């Protein structure tokens, strides 16, 4: 594999910087992982990856999860705004 040219490296760097700026906006990004899971980027430093069945179970329990979060809000570490 030949070494990339200076111009190719410069273009790749610009592309990566553009992606980095997009990720810092707080938006979520979804991707299918190599193993067939769904990865969510933008929640923290690392992506959250679950398989289809796990995501559907979690979504089905979303009302219970919200209720649990509200009941335990005083015990949770919250990000200050």
C-alpha angles and dihedrals in degrees: 000000000000121000113261117252124246090254092051091050091047091051091048091050091051090050092050092047090051091051091048091054090050093052093052092061091081095247120140123237126199126206137170109241125225089258094051100261126128114248122200115206124193102048096095143325094307131039122255110232125190134158123251095263091049092051092049091049090049092048090048088055095046095111091051090046093052090048091049091049092051093047091051099036092115090058096046127091107241127197110244115234 
